[in-house]
Amino acid sequence: MKKILSVMCALLVASSVFGAAKKATPVTINLWAFTDEVPGMVEKYLANNPSVNAKLNTTIIATTDGAYQPALNEALKNGEVDLYAAEAAFILKYSKGDMSEFAAPYKDFGIKIDKAIKDADIASYTVDIGSNEKGQVVGLGYQATGGCFIYNRSVAKKVFGSDDPKTVQAAIGGGSQSWDKFWDAAKKCADNGVAIVSGDGDIWHAIENSSDKGWIVDDQLYLDPKREAFLDVSKNLTDNGWSNKTQDWTDAWYADMAELGAKPVLGFFGPAWLINYVMAGNSKDTYGDWAVCNSPIGFFWGGTWVLGSKVAAKDKNKKAICKGIIEWITLDTSNTGLLYHWANGTLNGPGGTKDTVSSGTVMSKSDGKLEFLGGQNMFDYFVPAGAYANGKNLTQYDEEINSIWRDQVRAYANGQKSRADAIKDFKQTVADKLGY
């Protein structure tokens, strides 16, 4: 009997050894990102799909001080990247610009991209931005960052006699593709002791991303008339007292979200992320006293695109895994896809942050009601906002040129230099720093 048991034990040991030997080594997927957001999504995908034999090797480098891009560039050149994330400020560099040669078209991963985009009703501006110079999609986002006008209900009642989104939208010219009614509303706000916006930065993003052309045209610096007009916009806001003269991302700007500034502020221009990740946390006693309506002009602000490298697309094992990850994050419209979870705030269980997503199909079946907006369904306005946005006026140099331009505009608006000198100094600084 002992002999029989010994034989059986030996067989079991041998079986386990040979079974372990047959198990394939996990495929390493090298992921690069500038926050933990996309890595968290990929980890969730792998946890939900245990049959995917992959090991995630993540590198996260913040964009602070410009550290992310140089490190990513070097890793791409060395063939050390499979999936990577790029935000709106520099996505063009990786989809159409100097580093675009490393991005593989989604179709090279086996994704039926045209059908998937149509079925998901992906916002066209995200497709434009994520396409290479040949028109091939190399990156898509998961957020929709089309912008609306986010206004304070109590202040709207004071100025317009109503906080109804349709009434406020009509008063500011929402959806008109013109600023005329907005400036009329600014005067009415001023008559009631109200600033229509906190600072000129609140309008800059709407103007920047609604311009007809980008900063570089035919390899030369180009000042689009709509962007040049920002000089006058900023000056009028300052001289007429139509703003609280704040600068975005400063304490004074945040204070206006709680209506604690020099004057009450009617509203801010921005996407849903501005509500979720900036305004909600700074609104204090005004939480729940806000609403959204359409902006006078269509625009977008921000966003993150997911790209796959040619190295990954050429590797049979990595290709299949990356295909699944990319599709789940950017194109899956099912109730188990990332987009549905992101829209409904259920990625990590119920009660999470609801956000606008790149898929109109997903948002049409999702619940966009927010307590911050007094129970308003934000998707009613943010879905069309994504359709109005234009993604064809970006360049890979936007981050730096925007900063130079806004510095010069601020100097002009504050009376530190003439309009002509502001334009001249802008052009000279761009030439000195970028050679254009």
N, C-alpha and C positions, 0 to 999 in steps of 0.2 A: 504493500500500500504506500509506504514511504517512497519507494522507487517511482511509483506512478505519479505521486504528487510532485516529486522532484522534476520529472520529465515535463509535467504540465506547467510548472513554474518557469522552467527554462524556455518552453515554447512561448509563454506569455511575455517574458522579457525580450525574447528575440523579436516577437511581433511588434512590441512597442518601439524597439530600436529601429527596425526596418520601416515602421510607420512614420517615425520622426524623420528618418532619412528621406522619405518620399515627399514630406511637406516642403513646398517651395519657399525659398527665402523671400521675405517681403520686399516689394519693389520700393525703393526710396524715392519719394517725390520731394524735390527741393522747391520750397515756396518762399518767395520774398514779398514782404509787405512793410508798410510804414506805420501801421497800428495793428492791434491784435484782432481787428474785426474780421477780415477775410480768413486768417488762420483759424479763428473760432468757428467759422462756417465750414471750413474743410474738415476740421476735427469732428464736427457734428455729422457731416456726411459720412465719414468713415465709421463713426459709432453706429449710425443707422444702417450701415451696409457692411456687416462683419465679414461677408464673403469676399470683399475687396481686399486683396492681399497687399496692402501698402503700409509703408512707414513714412510718416511725415517729418521732414527735416525743415524746420521753419527758421527764417532769419527776419527779425523785425528791427528796423532802424528808423527812428523818427525823422521827420522832415526838418526838424529844428537845425538851423544853421546850414541847411542844404546838404546834410550828411547822407541822405538816402540815395539820391541819384548817382553820385560818383561810385558808391559801393556797388549798387545794382549794375551799373554799366560795366564795371570790371568783371563782375561775376558772369554777366551775359557773354562777354567776350571770351571768357574762359570755359564756357559751356557748362556752368554750374547751376543753372536756373531752369526749372521746368514750368512753374506757374509764377506769375508776379502781378502785383497790383500797382496801378498808377492813378493819381487823382487828377481832377480837371485842370489844375494849375500846370501840369506837365505831361498829360497823357499824349498830346500831339507829338512830343519828342519820340515816343515809343510806338505810336501808331502810324505816323506819316513822316516824322523827322529823322534826326541824326541817328537814332538807335532803332529805327523801324525794321532794319534788316534782320533782327533777331526774333521778331514776332511771327508766329505761324498763323495763317488763315484758319479760322475755326473749321472750315471744310476739310482741312488736312488732318484733323482729328477724327474725321468721319461724321461730323455734325451736318445734318441737312439744314443749313443755316437759313436759306430763303424761306422755306416752309415754316421753320420754327419761329422766325421773326414775325411772320404774318399771323400764325396761330396765336402767338402770345401778345400780339398788338404792341410791339415794343416801340417806345417813343422814338421818332425818327432822328431827333438830334443826337441821341446816344449812339445810334447806328452810324451817323455821319462822322462823329468824333472817333469812334472805334474802328473805322475803316482805313486801310492803307491807301497809298496813291493809286493803286490799281482798282480801288473800289471793293476790295475783299475785306470782310469783317475779321479783324484780328483781336478785338476786345469788345466786351459789352459790360454794362453796369448792372446793378441790382436795384439801386435807388433811382427814383425819378426826382430830379431836382429843379423842375419847372417852378417858377416863382409866382406867388400871389401877393396881394396886399393884406397884411395881417394887422387888423385895427382894434383899438380899444372900444368896447361897446358903450361904456359910460361917456367917453369923450365924444363918440359919434352922436349920441343922443343930444349932447350939449350943443354941438355944431349944426347937425342936420335934422334934429328932432326925432331921429329913429336910429336904431342899431341894426335894422334888417339888412342883410347882405345885398339884396337887390337895390335897396335905396342908396346905400353907401356906394355901391358899384356905379350906379348912375351918376352920383354926385362927383366922383373922381374920374369918370370916363373909362371905367374898367372895360377892357376888351375892344376899345375904340381904335387902338394903334396910334393914338395921339395923346400928347400931354396937355392939350388946351384946357380941358375941364379940370384936370388936376391942379393947374395953376389957379384957376378960378376958386377951386376948393381951398387952396392954400391961403388965398386972400380972406375967404370966409372964416377959416380957422383963426387967422391972425386977428380978425375983428372980435373973435370970442376968446382971445387970450390963449390960443392953442397953437403949438407948432405942428405942422402937418407931418414932419419927420424929425428924427433925432439929429441927424447930421447928413452931410452930402454923400457919405458912403452908402447910406440906405438907398439912394437913387442910382449911384454909380453902377452897381451890378446889373441893374435893369438896363441902363444905357449901354454899358460895355457889351453885353451879350445880345443886344438887339441891333447892333450896328450892321451895316451891309457888308463891310469888309474888315479884315483883321489888320494887325499892326504892320505886317510885312506883305507887300504886293509886288510881284515881279522883282524880288530880291532887293527891294528898297523900302525904307520906312514910309508908312502911309498913315495919315491922320484922317480917319473917317469923319465926315461932317457931323455925324451924330455924337461921336466922341469929342470932337472939338467943341460942340455945343455944351458939353459938360462944364466948360469954363463959365459960361453964362448961368447955367443952372446953379452951380455952387455959389457964384457971386450973388445971385438973386436970393437964394436961401439965406445967405449971411446978411446981406444989406437990408432985406425986408423983414427980418425976424421970423422967417418961415420955418426955421429949425432951431434947435438948442445948441447948434455949433459943436456938436460932439464929434469924436472920431471913433469909428467902429473898433470894437475889441478893447475899449477902455472902460474904466469904472463909470464915467459919466454916461456912456452909452447904455451900460447895464442898468444904471439907475433909472433911465427913462423907461425901461421895460416894467418898472415897478411904479411908474408915474411919480418919481421922486426928484425929477430934474427941475430946471429953472421954470419951465412951463409944461403943462400937460402935453403929451405927444399923441397925435391921432394914430399913427401906425408905422410899421416897418415893412420893407419889401424883402421877401425871402421864400425859400422852399420849406417843406415840412420839417427838415432837420433843424432849421432855425428855431422852430417852435419847440421841438422835442429836446434839443441838446443845449439851447442857449436861453430862449425866452422863458420857458417853464421854470427853470431853476433860478431865474432872476426876477420873476414877476411878483413875488411876495403876495401882498393882499389883493393884487389885481388878477391872480390866478382864477380862471373861469370866466373872466370878464372880457374875453377877446373873441374875434370871429375873423373869417377870411372871405375875400371876394376877389374877382379877377383884377389883375394889374392893368393899367392903361395900355401897356405894351407887353408882348411875350418875351420872356427871358428865362435863363436857367442860371443856377449858381452852385457850383461844386459837383461832387459825385466821384465815385471810384470805379475804375474799369479793371476787369480781370483778363489777363493775357496769358497765352501759352507759348512756350519757346519752340523754335524749329528743332532744337535738340530733342525735346520731349515728343514732338510729332513724328520724328523719325525712329523712335524707339518703340518697338511693338508693344511691349509691356506697359511702358509709361503712357503711350498714346491712349490706350483703352481706359486707363484709370483717369487721366486728365480729361478725357471726353466726358466721363460720368460726372466729374466734379464741376466742370464748366457748365454743362447742361443743367445740373441741379441748382446751381447758384443763379444763372442768368436767364434760363429759358423754360424751365419746368413750371407749368401752370397748374399742376395738380395740387390738391390740398395737403400733400406731403412735401411739396417743393419748398425751397428756401424762400421764394418770392411770396408765397401765400403766408408762410410763418412770419415773414418780415412785415408784411402789410397788416397782419392781425395781432402782432405782438405776442406770438406764441412759440417762438423759436426755442425758448428754454422753459416752456410751460405757459399757462394762461397768465394774463396780467402784465405782460411786457409792454414795451413801447411800440405803438403802431407807427408805421412810416409809409410814405408813398414809395411805390416800386415802379420799375421800368415797364412792367406789363400792364396794359390797360385791361386785358382779359382777367387778370388776377384782381385788380382793384374793383372791377365791376361786380365781383362776387364776395367782396370783403367788407368788413365793418370799419369805417373810418371815423366813427364818432369819438370825439376827444372831450374830456372834462375841461381841459384848458380853454376850449372853444365853446364852453357852455353847452356841450352836447351836440354841436354842429358836426355833420359828416364832412370832413375835410376833402374827401375824394370827389365830392360834387364840384369842387373848384380846382383841385390840383390835377385831376385827370386832364381836363382841357388845357391847363397851364403847360403840361408837358408837350401837348400837340402844337402849341404856339411857339415853343422855344426853337431857337436857331443854333445849329451846331457847326455852321460853315464859316464862322468868322474868327476862329481861333488860330493861334500860331504856337510854336514851341517856346517862344520867348515871352509869352504873355505875363508870366509871374513878375519878371524883372521890369518889363516896360510899363506894366500897370502901376507898379510902385513909383517909378520915375514920374509918370504922368500925374498921378494923384498928388505927389509932393509939389509939383509945379502949379497945379490947379489950386491947391490949398494956399500957396503963397500969393497967388493972384486974388483969390477970394478974400484973403485977410488984408489986402492992400499993401503987400510987401513988394510987389512988382507989377508992371503993366501986363496987359494981355499979350502983347507982342513979345515982350521979354520972356514971359512964361513959355510960349511956344518955341521961341528961339533956344532957350536954355534946355527945354525938353529934348529937342532934336540934337543938340550938341552933346548932352549927357548920354543919349542912346548911341550916338556915333562913337563916343569915347569908350563906352563899356561893351558895346556889341558890334561895332563896326558897320552899322547901317545908317 
